Amino acid sequence: MRIEQQYIDLFAQTKELINTRSADVLNVHRVTAFANFERLGFPTKKQEASKYTDVSRFFEPDYGLNLNRLNIPVNPYEVFHCDVPNMSTSLYFVVNDAFYDKLPPKATLPEGVIFGSLKEVAKTNPELISKYYGKLADTSKDGVTAFNTSFAQDGVFFYVPKNVVVDRPIQLVNILRSDVDFLVNRRVLIVLEEGAQAKLLACDHAMDDVNFLATQVIEVFVGENATFDLYELEETTLNSVRLSNLYVEQAASSNVLLNGVTLYNGTTRNTVRVTLAGEHAETNVCGMVIADKNQHVDNNTFIDHAVPNCNSNELFKYVLDEQAVGAFAGTVLVRPGAQHTNSQQTNRNLCATREARMYTQPQLEIYADDVKCSHGATVGQLDENALFYMRSRGIEEKEARLLLMFAFVNEVVDTIRLDALKDRLHLLVEKRFRGELARCQGCGLTPTLSKEEGEGKIDLTNSNNERACTCKKKI
């Protein structure tokens, strides 16, 4: 039986339930998305864009899904305490794939700014959501996006009106919580109107050691002269699989920084699609990966220079140890007429052992003749001459290797335009290289049980004995 068939059967059986527990603006996209999913299926290694990560196999196990939208018994404000020095953020949470609104946030946002549940905003302001939702995430071209659009019931909506500046960074913490193997489908919609400015830090954490599979689709609209920074920090477990598709559209003279850091994970596949749709737009796409054991990290990027006079910069660095596998595939497309394009793409990689594997595939497609574009990739080991020099100065070999690896990835950290986060990441990266980081040391994330939950596994049911974890084969 095809892996997809179990989800096709599930959707047929629960379509009304999914729609009832969501909002009409989200539901209107499901039929088309599901038809595309049936046609496309999950990506496999047979497809060029997915040849380094067999996405389909991760969907084969029997996962729980919270289609009933029951409350997960956890208070994130009690279990998560971020103590990053000097980083005063507006803090929000997503538990699995539902925006946490049981307690009012302590943050005070500027007038007109919205940060909340995608489902609830879609009910109160459907015109605003329908104007943007599903407009960038094309379900006809990607099976994971089609799957996510078919099953996603909630998510996050971030809206910044014209010329409004959100001075305080917003921190969104995605918490994975379950007592059974669990599948979540997160959705994020971000809209910055003309002249708006904002910074968003998204942190991924897992509270339990069950198998988690998270699909995520993020759509970002950045208006003319707007500035937006998106930082993603993944710090989960070896049992977690993250499949994230990020779509960005930039208007004229906008400026965007995308920086993704993978410090600890199981398997990660990040897809980034950026369209420079207005002249003089600039995008900076950066990524850093530190992986060991059997961890797997695959970053796939596509930057579309659709108009003239735009700039793009890409910088990805990997450090792989033990049997870790890394992959990077980046394409820069310069369309006909997109003259005076300036694009630079760089991928640098270190393999600390013979067993580590790195696959890199930088690509340029240029259909204009007055451009300045370059790309480059390297895969190697630490510089033995630099290592010898440091040892000759009395530095032990282990410490010298750590210093060289830290210096290697430091360039990516330094692209961050948030000083407190930059300083904290310097410390976290050092701890990760020293093997001291199995969970983010800058935050406290501990499971807490209520009296009703007892001392054993948490039973995810409500008073009517409805189960939150609806296994796809046990409806």
C-alpha positions in Angstrom: 0.0 0.0 0.0 1.2 3.5 -0.8 2.3 5.5 2.2 -0.1 8.2 1.1 -3.1 5.9 1.1 -3.5 5.9 4.9 -3.7 9.7 4.9 -6.1 9.7 1.9 -8.4 7.4 3.9 -8.0 9.5 7.0 -8.9 12.7 5.2 -12.0 11.1 3.6 -13.2 9.9 7.1 -12.5 13.1 9.0 -12.9 16.0 6.5 -16.0 17.3 8.3 -14.3 17.1 11.7 -11.2 18.9 10.3 -13.3 21.7 8.9 -15.5 22.1 12.0 -12.5 22.5 14.2 -10.9 25.1 12.0 -12.0 28.3 10.1 -13.7 28.8 6.7 -10.8 30.8 5.3 -8.5 27.8 5.9 -11.1 25.2 4.9 -11.7 26.8 1.4 -8.2 25.7 0.4 -8.4 22.1 1.5 -10.2 20.5 -1.4 -7.7 21.8 -4.0 -4.8 21.1 -1.7 -5.9 17.5 -1.1 -6.4 16.8 -4.8 -2.9 18.0 -5.4 -1.6 15.8 -2.5 -3.3 12.8 -4.1 -1.6 13.6 -7.4 1.8 14.5 -6.0 2.2 12.3 -3.0 5.1 12.8 -0.6 8.5 13.7 -2.1 11.0 10.8 -2.6 14.6 10.5 -3.5 13.6 9.9 -7.1 12.8 13.6 -7.4 15.8 15.9 -8.0 14.8 18.4 -5.3 14.5 15.7 -2.6 17.3 13.3 -3.7 19.2 13.8 -0.4 16.2 13.2 1.9 13.5 10.6 1.5 10.7 12.6 3.0 8.0 9.9 2.3 9.4 7.3 4.6 8.9 9.5 7.7 5.1 9.4 7.1 4.9 5.6 7.2 4.5 5.1 11.0 1.2 5.3 12.8 1.1 8.8 14.4 -1.4 10.5 16.6 -3.1 13.7 15.3 -5.1 16.1 17.4 -7.9 16.6 14.9 -10.4 17.2 17.7 -8.3 20.2 18.8 -8.4 19.1 22.5 -6.3 20.9 25.0 -2.8 19.4 25.6 -2.2 19.3 29.3 0.7 21.7 29.6 1.1 25.3 30.6 4.1 26.6 28.5 4.4 29.7 30.7 5.3 27.4 33.6 7.6 25.0 31.8 9.5 27.4 29.6 11.7 30.1 31.1 14.1 31.9 28.7 16.9 33.6 30.5 18.8 35.0 27.5 20.5 38.0 29.0 19.3 41.4 27.8 16.8 40.0 25.3 13.5 41.4 26.2 11.0 39.7 23.9 7.3 39.5 23.5 6.7 35.8 24.2 4.1 33.5 22.6 3.7 29.8 22.3 2.4 27.1 20.0 1.8 23.7 21.6 2.2 21.1 18.9 0.2 22.9 16.1 -2.2 25.1 18.2 -1.7 28.7 19.3 -1.7 28.8 23.1 -4.3 31.3 24.2 -5.3 29.9 27.6 -3.5 32.7 29.4 -3.2 36.3 28.1 0.3 37.1 26.9 2.3 39.6 28.9 3.4 41.4 25.8 2.0 44.8 24.8 2.2 45.3 21.0 2.0 48.6 19.1 -1.5 49.7 18.0 -2.7 47.7 15.0 -0.2 44.9 15.3 -1.8 41.4 15.4 0.0 38.3 16.8 -2.3 35.5 17.5 -4.2 32.3 16.5 -4.5 32.0 12.7 -7.8 30.2 13.2 -9.3 32.8 15.5 -8.2 35.8 13.4 -9.7 34.1 10.4 -13.0 34.0 12.1 -13.0 37.6 13.2 -11.2 39.2 10.2 -11.6 36.7 7.3 -11.0 39.4 4.6 -7.5 40.0 5.9 -6.5 36.4 6.1 -8.1 35.4 2.8 -6.1 38.2 1.1 -2.8 36.4 1.9 -3.4 32.8 3.1 -2.3 30.2 0.5 -1.2 32.8 -2.0 2.5 31.9 -1.8 2.4 28.3 -0.7 1.6 26.6 -4.0 0.1 23.2 -3.3 0.3 22.2 -6.9 4.1 21.9 -6.8 5.0 20.4 -3.4 3.5 17.4 -1.7 4.4 18.4 1.8 2.8 21.9 1.3 -0.3 20.2 -0.1 -0.5 17.8 2.8 0.0 20.6 5.4 -2.7 22.7 3.7 -5.1 19.8 3.8 -4.7 19.0 7.5 -3.6 22.3 9.2 -6.3 23.6 11.4 -4.6 26.4 13.3 -1.3 28.3 13.4 0.1 31.8 13.9 -0.8 35.1 12.2 1.6 38.1 12.5 0.4 41.4 11.0 2.2 44.7 11.1 0.4 47.7 9.6 1.9 50.4 7.4 4.9 52.3 8.8 4.6 50.6 12.2 7.8 49.6 13.9 7.8 46.7 16.4 10.7 47.7 18.6 10.7 44.6 20.8 11.6 41.3 19.1 8.8 38.7 19.2 9.7 35.2 20.3 7.6 32.3 19.3 8.3 29.0 21.0 7.0 25.8 19.3 6.7 23.1 21.9 6.2 19.4 20.9 4.2 17.6 23.7 2.7 14.1 23.6 2.7 10.7 25.2 2.4 8.8 21.9 4.2 9.2 18.5 2.7 12.4 17.2 2.2 14.3 13.9 1.7 18.1 13.9 0.9 20.5 11.0 1.9 24.1 11.8 1.0 27.1 9.7 2.4 30.6 10.0 1.3 33.7 8.0 3.3 36.9 8.3 2.4 40.2 6.7 4.4 43.4 6.9 2.8 46.3 5.1 4.7 49.2 3.5 7.4 50.7 5.8 6.8 48.2 8.6 9.7 46.8 10.7 9.7 43.6 12.9 12.0 40.8 14.2 10.7 37.3 14.9 12.6 34.5 16.8 11.1 31.1 16.4 12.4 28.3 18.7 11.6 24.6 18.3 11.7 22.4 21.4 10.5 18.9 22.3 9.4 18.0 25.8 9.1 14.2 25.3 11.2 11.5 23.7 8.4 10.0 21.6 8.7 10.2 17.8 7.5 13.6 16.5 6.9 14.5 12.9 6.3 18.3 12.3 5.3 19.8 9.0 5.4 23.5 8.8 4.5 26.0 6.1 5.4 29.7 6.6 4.2 32.5 4.2 5.8 35.9 4.5 4.7 39.0 2.7 7.1 42.0 3.0 5.8 45.3 1.7 7.6 48.2 0.1 10.4 49.7 2.2 9.6 47.1 5.0 12.3 45.3 7.0 11.9 41.9 8.5 14.2 39.5 10.3 13.3 35.8 10.9 15.5 33.7 13.1 14.8 30.0 13.6 16.5 28.0 16.3 16.0 24.2 16.3 16.8 22.4 19.6 14.7 19.3 19.7 15.6 15.5 20.1 17.0 12.7 18.0 13.4 11.4 17.6 12.1 14.5 15.9 11.6 15.1 12.2 11.0 18.6 11.0 9.8 19.4 7.4 9.6 23.1 6.9 8.6 25.1 3.8 9.2 28.8 3.9 7.8 31.1 1.2 8.8 34.8 1.1 7.7 37.6 -1.3 9.4 41.0 -1.2 8.2 44.2 -2.6 10.4 47.1 -3.8 13.2 48.3 -1.5 12.3 45.8 1.2 15.0 44.1 3.3 14.8 40.6 4.7 17.1 38.5 6.8 16.4 34.8 7.2 18.8 32.9 9.6 18.2 29.3 10.5 20.3 27.5 13.1 20.1 23.8 13.7 21.9 23.0 17.0 20.3 19.6 17.9 17.8 17.6 15.9 16.9 14.2 14.4 16.1 14.8 10.8 15.5 18.2 9.3 14.5 19.3 5.8 14.2 23.1 5.3 12.9 24.5 2.1 13.2 28.2 1.4 11.6 30.0 -1.6 12.2 33.8 -1.9 10.8 35.9 -4.7 12.3 39.4 -5.2 9.2 41.0 -6.8 10.1 44.7 -6.5 13.2 46.6 -7.6 15.9 47.4 -5.0 14.8 44.6 -2.7 17.5 42.8 -0.7 17.5 39.4 0.9 20.0 37.6 3.1 19.5 33.9 3.6 21.8 32.3 6.2 22.1 28.9 7.9 24.3 27.1 10.3 24.2 23.4 11.1 26.0 21.5 13.8 25.3 17.7 13.7 26.7 14.5 15.0 25.5 10.9 15.7 23.1 10.0 12.9 21.6 13.5 12.6 20.5 14.6 9.1 20.0 18.2 8.0 19.0 19.2 4.4 18.6 22.8 3.4 17.2 23.6 0.0 16.9 27.2 -1.2 15.5 29.0 -4.3 15.9 32.7 -4.8 14.0 34.2 -7.7 15.2 37.5 -9.1 12.1 38.5 -10.9 12.9 42.2 -11.5 16.0 44.3 -12.0 18.3 46.0 -9.4 17.9 43.4 -6.5 20.5 41.9 -4.2 20.7 38.5 -2.6 23.3 36.9 -0.4 23.4 33.3 0.8 25.7 31.8 3.4 25.4 28.3 4.8 27.9 26.5 7.0 27.9 22.9 8.3 30.0 21.1 10.9 29.4 17.4 10.7 30.8 14.8 13.2 30.5 11.0 13.6 27.9 9.6 11.1 26.0 12.9 10.5 24.7 13.7 7.0 24.3 17.2 5.6 22.9 18.5 2.3 22.7 21.9 0.7 21.1 22.7 -2.7 20.7 26.3 -3.6 19.4 27.8 -6.8 19.5 31.5 -7.8 17.3 32.3 -10.8 17.8 35.6 -12.7 14.9 36.0 -15.0 15.0 37.7 -18.4 15.1 41.5 -17.9 16.3 41.3 -14.3 19.4 43.4 -15.1 21.8 44.7 -12.5 21.2 41.7 -10.3 23.8 41.2 -7.5 23.9 37.7 -6.1 26.4 35.8 -4.0 25.9 32.2 -2.8 28.4 30.5 -0.4 28.4 27.0 1.2 31.3 25.9 3.4 31.4 22.6 5.2 33.6 20.7 7.6 33.5 16.9 8.0 35.2 16.0 11.3 35.2 12.2 10.6 35.5 10.0 7.5 32.0 8.7 8.2 30.3 12.1 8.0 28.7 12.9 4.6 28.1 16.3 3.0 26.3 16.8 -0.3 26.3 20.3 -1.8 24.8 21.6 -5.1 25.0 25.3 -5.7 23.3 26.5 -8.9 22.9 29.6 -11.0 20.3 30.1 -13.7 21.0 33.5 -15.5 18.9 34.9 -18.3 20.2 38.5 -18.2 23.5 39.8 -19.4 24.2 42.7 -17.0 24.5 41.0 -13.7 27.1 40.2 -11.0 26.6 36.7 -9.7 28.9 34.2 -8.0 28.6 30.9 -6.1 31.0 28.5 -4.4 31.1 25.5 -2.2 33.8 23.6 -0.3 33.8 20.4 1.7 36.9 19.6 3.8 38.5 19.2 7.2 40.1 21.6 9.6 43.2 23.4 8.4 46.1 21.2 9.6 48.5 24.2 9.4 46.3 26.3 11.6 45.9 23.4 14.0 49.7 22.9 14.1 50.3 26.6 14.7 47.9 26.6 17.7 49.4 23.5 19.2 52.9 25.0 18.8 51.6 27.8 21.0 50.7 25.5 23.8 47.0 24.9 23.0 45.9 21.3 23.5 44.7 19.6 20.3 41.1 19.2 21.5 40.8 22.8 22.5 42.5 23.9 19.2 39.9 22.0 17.2 37.1 23.5 19.1 38.4 27.0 18.6 38.8 26.5 14.8 35.3 25.1 14.5 33.9 27.9 16.5 35.7 30.4 14.3 34.4 28.6 11.2 30.7 29.1 12.0 31.1 32.5 13.6 30.5 34.2 10.3 26.9 33.0 10.2 26.2 34.0 13.8 27.5 37.5 13.2 24.9 38.1 10.5 22.2 38.2 13.3 20.9 41.8 13.8 19.9 41.1 17.4 22.8 41.6 19.7 21.4 39.6 22.7 20.6 36.6 20.5 24.0 36.8 18.8 25.8 36.8 22.1 23.8 33.9 23.4 24.3 31.8 20.3 28.1 32.3 20.6 27.8 30.5 24.0 25.4 27.8 22.8 27.5 27.0 19.8 30.6 26.6 22.1 28.6 24.3 24.4 27.4 22.3 21.5 30.9 21.7 20.3 32.0 20.7 23.7 29.2 18.1 23.9 27.5 20.0 26.8 24.3 20.9 24.9 21.5 18.4 24.7 18.9 21.0 25.5 19.0 24.7 25.2 21.0 26.0 28.1 19.5 29.4 27.8 16.0 28.2 28.8 14.3 25.8 31.2 12.0 23.4 29.5 10.7 20.7 31.9 7.5 18.7 31.8 5.1 19.3 34.6 2.1 17.1 35.6 -1.1 18.4 37.2 -2.7 16.4 40.0 -5.2 14.9 37.5 -2.4 13.7 35.3 -0.8 11.5 38.0 2.8 10.3 37.9 2.7 8.2 34.8 2.2 9.0 31.1 -0.2 11.8 30.4 -3.6 10.6 29.0 -4.6 13.1 26.4 -8.3 13.0 26.9 -11.0 15.4 28.0 -14.0 14.9 30.3 -16.0 13.3 27.6 -13.3 10.7 27.1 -12.5 12.1 23.6 -8.9 11.4 22.8 -6.7 14.3 21.5 -4.3 11.9 19.8 -6.5 10.5 17.1 -4.3 7.9 15.4 -4.8 7.8 11.7 -5.5 4.1 11.6 -7.8 4.1 14.7 -10.5 6.7 14.0 
